[in-house]
Amino acid sequence: APPPKKAGPKLRAFYWTKLKETKIANSLWTSLPAPAPAEDREIDAEMLQSLFMIKPKKKVAKGDDDKSPDPSAKKATKPTTILPQGRAQNIGIVLACIKVPVPELKNLLLNVDLASVSFDVIQAVLSILPTADEASLLQHERKDADRSKLVGPEQFILTCAEIPRVTQRLECWTFFYQFDSLLEYVQRSTETLSKAAGVLKENTKLSEVLSLILHLGNLLNEGSMANGNARGFAIESITKLASVKATDSPSSLLDFLVLHIITKRPDLLDWADGLQALPSACLCGVADISKALKEIDDGLHRMNQELVQVEKLNSQDKFIAVFHPFHITCQQRIEGARASFKEVQKALITLSQWFGEDFATFDEKVFFGYFITFERHFSACQK
């Protein structure tokens, strides 16, 4: 049978997302005290009624956003070499930026000179590596030419063609420079997520604030089959409190909640203390960590393949002496990060279940963002 209608005036509804009974078990909501009458919680029911009585709604006109196009233009240049002029110009600009003569660059790359070749130089060279067709064209047209008299872009293409597997070599070198930052990101992000999950689950004052919101929502929604008599609600709903406006004043349900806490439960005003990890946690989700770990895995795989290929071509190649020990060390260092990541994934599953959320659609960055938004609105109401 449907719940009985509330006596007295009908109030504005709080359109929260009511949790299904299957999500309530073993969650925060089962740990909350049983629903009590408004007077037992010292809630001013008469004020609530006077503020949120339903009256004819006012329509609010919506404006349109203007969008302006972002035009772009291409510059035209005239060819001066057997290379397309734009391509030659691009290579020339990059070579001028790295400030390393082409003959010297070849020696640095073959000798894997880590002290002399920075990450930026490697990226710059990768960005202008010749295609097979370009290398073939230059090798045919300039095979008898004095290389020292060729323009820089042509020297560069011919030089790259002489370095075995130059693309793969430079990609491995790139990974060498990126590994530490990728691993640090995984470790730092895992620690941040773990801390954020822990402080939310252990915050008893937050639980009491959510209990008050549950009670207020049930008072407003009494008599509603869809939204009334809730035993819990999706956390997204806490961001909607400010949108439940009073009938004849600019106040909202959030203002009412804050006023109640200030006057009746001032001990709950600092409910957000200890949640400093949440803003950082919004920037480093599981998907981001997984992506970084995949970059590491892919980099290690490519490096291992390249070590095998280089060994076949020239077992004395400096590439092997530099990157083989590095590859072994990386494999050892990543294991601890993998284990920590698995633990934080378990912690997030537990967190979602604790708040009655559906883990199949759970986005931890969005979830943490709900609390940040609520805290910001809550603080603004106190001013």
N, C-alpha and C positions, 0 to 999 in steps of 0.2 A: 504494500500500500504506500502511496506517496506521503511524504512527511507533511504534517499539518502546517497550514499557513500561519504566519506570525500575525498576532493581533496588532492593530494599530496601523500607521501609515506604511506604505511600501517604500523600501529604501533602494538607493542606487546599488546595483550589483557590482561585486568585485569579480571580474572575469579572470579568475585564476585558472590554472590547469590542475584540476582535481586528480589526485593519484588513485589508481585502481587498487583494490584490496590486495592484489597479488604483489604490489610494490611496497606495501606497508610492512610486511613481515620482516623481522630482524633489521629494521631501519631506525633512524632517529625518531620517527613518528611514534613508534611503539614505546619508546622510552619517555615520552612526554606524559605529564599527568593527565588524567581523564578530564574531558571538557567540564568546566564548572560554570555556573550562572555568572552573568556579568557582575552582579554585586559582590560575588566571592572574589573576583579579580579586581575589584574596585574600579571597574570600567564605568564611566558615566554614560549609561545607555540613553538617557534623555538627551544629552548633548549630541550623541551619535545620531539619534533620530532627527533632531532639529537640523543638523548639518546635511544629512544625506537623504532627506525626503525627496521623492521623485516629483518633479514639476516639468512642464513642457521644456523640451530641449531647445537650445539655440543653435542655429546653423552657423558654422564658421567657414567663410570663403577661403578657398585654397589658391595660392598663387602659383604661377608657372615659373620654372627656372629657365633662364636663358642660357643657351649654349652657343658658344662662338667657335667657329672652325679654327683649326691650328694648321695653317698652310705651311708647306715646306717647298723649297726650291732646290734644284740641282744645278751645280755649276758645270759648265761645259769647258773642256780644255782640248787643245789640239795635240795629236800624237807627235812625239819627237824620237821615239825608238821603235824597234820592231815589236816591242810590247805595246799593248793598248795604253794610251797616254795616262788615263786615269789610274790604271794598275801600276804603271811605272812611278807615277807621282806618289801614290800611297806607300809603296815600298820605300821610296826615297825619303819621305817624311819620317817613317818609322826608324829607318837607319840613322837619320840625323838625330833623332831623339835618344837612341840608345848609345850613341857616341862611341861605338866600337868598330874599328876598321874591319871590313869583311874578312880578310885573311886571318886576322887575329881572332875573330869570332869563331872561325872554323876550329882553330886549335883549342880554344876554351871549351867548346862543346864536345870535341873528341876526348879531351882530357878530363871532362867532368869537373871543371874548376869551380867548386862551390864558393870559394872565397871571392872570385872575381865576377861571377854571373849571378845577378839577383833574380828574384821571382819576377819582377817587372820586366827585366830583359827577356826572360824565357817566354813570358806572355806576349811580349811585343813580337818576338821572332815567330812564335806560333801563329800569330794573327796574319802574317804575310808569307807563310811558307808557300812555295810554288806548287802548282798542280803538276801532274804527270805530263800534260800537254805542254805546259810552259817550259818545263825542264827539257823535254824532247826538242822543242823548237829552238831553244838557245843552244843546246848541244849540237844541233845540226848547223845552225846559221853561224855560230861563233866558234866552231871547233878549231880553227886555225888562227884565231884572233889572239892578240896580246892582251891577256886578261887585265893587266894593270891599266890599260887604256880604255877599258869598257866603263860605261856608267855604272854607278853603284847598284841599281836594281838588277842589272844583268850579271854583275859579279856575284851578287847574292844568290840568284837563282842557280847559277852554275856551281857555286860552292855547296849549296844545300843538296844538290844532286849527287855530290861526292861523299856525303855523310850517310852511312848505312842506316836505314830505318829511322830517319831523322824525326819524323812525326812522333813515333812511339817513344823515342828517346826523350824528347822534350815533354811529352805527356807524363812520363815517369818522373822526370825532374820536377814538373809542376806538383805532382803528388807529394814528392819529398818535402817541398816547401809548405804544402797545405796540411800535412798530417797532424802536426802539433796543434794547430788551431782547430781542426775538426775534432780531435780527441778532447781538447779542452772544452769545446762547446758541448759535446756529449756529456762530459763529466759535470760541468757546471749546470747544465739544463736539467740533468737527472736529479742532482741535489736540490735544485730549486723546486721542481715538481714534487719531490718527496716531502720537502718541508711544507709546501703549501697544502698538500693533502693532509698531512699530520695536524697542522694547526686548525684546519677547518673541522676535522672530525673531533678534536679534543676541546673545542671551544664551547663550554657549557653555557656561557652567557648568550652566545649566538643562538643556541638551542632554545633558550627561554624567550628570546626576541621572536624567533620563528613560531613558538607556541602562542605568543600574543597575537601575531599576525593571523594564525590559524583561527583563533577565537574571534577576532574582529571580522574576518572574512565570513565565518559561519553566521555571525549575527546579521551581517548585511544580506547574506544569501539564504537566510532561513525561508523555507517555503519553496525553494528552487530545486526541482528534481535533478537538474544537471550540475549545479554548483553548490547546493546546500549540503549540510551534514557531512562535510569532508573530514577525513581523518588525517589528511596530509595533502600537500600541494607541491607541484614542480617548482624548483628554485627560481626558474625564470619569472615566476609570479611576483617575486619581491620587487622587481623593477617596474611593476605596474601600479604600485600603491599610489604614486604621485599622480597617476592619470585618473584615479577615482575622485572626482571633484565634488565639493560640497554644492548644494543647490543654489544658495544665494550669497556665497562668499568665495574668495580665491583659495580657501583652504582645501586640503586634500586628505585622503585617508592616511597618508604618510604623516601629515601635520598632526592629525589626531593621535597617531601612534606615538610620535615623538613627545607630544604634550603629556600623554599618559605616562610615558617612561620618566620624563622630567619630574612630574609631580608625585607619581606613585612608586616608581622603580628606578630611582637615580643610580642605583648600583649597576644597572645595565647600560648606562650611557657609554661606557668604555668597551662595549662588546667587540669593537673592531681592533682593539689593542692586540698586537701579536700577529696581525695579518699582513705585515709588511712584505711578505714574500709573494703576495698575489699579483701585483703589477708585473713583476718579472716572470711569473709563471704564465701570464697571458701571452708572453712572447716566445715561449719555447714548449710547444706541445709534443705529444708522442710522435705525430707525423713528422715534425721537424727533426727530432732526434733520430727517427728511423731513416730519414733521408740522409742525414750526416753519416750514420753507420753504413748505409749502402754506398755512399761515396768512398768511404774507407775500404769497404770490401771490394768494390770495383777497382779502386786504385791498387790494392794489394794483388788482385787477380791479374791486372794488366802488367804490373811490375814482374810478377812471377813468370808470366808468359814471355815477357821481353828478355828476362834473364836467360831463359831457355834458348831463345832465338839468337841472342848475342853470343852465347857460349858456342853455338854451332858455327857461327861466322868467324869469331875470333876470341878464343879463350883468354887472351891477354888484354882484352878491351878494358879500359879503366872503369867503364860502366859497371862491370861485375864487381870489381874491388870496392867500389863506393856503395852500390845499392844492394848487394847481396846481404851484408851484415845489417843494413838498415831494414830490409824486408823481414828478417828474422826478429829483430827487436820490436818492430811494429806489431807483429802477430802476438807477441807476448804482452805488450802493453794494452792491447785492445780487449783482452779477455776480461779484465776487471770491469771495464766500462760496460761490456755486454751483460755481465751478471747484475750490475747495479740497475741497468735499464729494465731487465726482467722484473726486478723487485719493485721498481716504481710502477710498472704496468699493473702488477698485482695490487699495489696500494691504490691505484686509481679505480680499479674494478671495485675494491672494497668501499672506496669513497662514494662511488656512484650508487652502490647498493644501500649505503648508509643514508643517503638523502632520497632514496626511492626513485632514482633516475634510471632510465633504460640505457644500459651500457652499449647496446647496439647502435644507438644514435648519440652517445655521449661524446661531447667535444669539450675537453678539459679547459681549453683556452676560453671558450665562450662561457663555460660554467664559472670559472674564476671571475670572469668579467661581470657576471651578475652581482656578485658580492661587492666588487669595486664600485659599480654603478649605484647600488643600494647604499653603500657607505657614504658616497659623495652626496647623494640626495638627502640622506639622514643628517649629515653634518650641516648641509645648507639650511635645513629646517630649524636647526638650533640657533641660527644667527638672527 
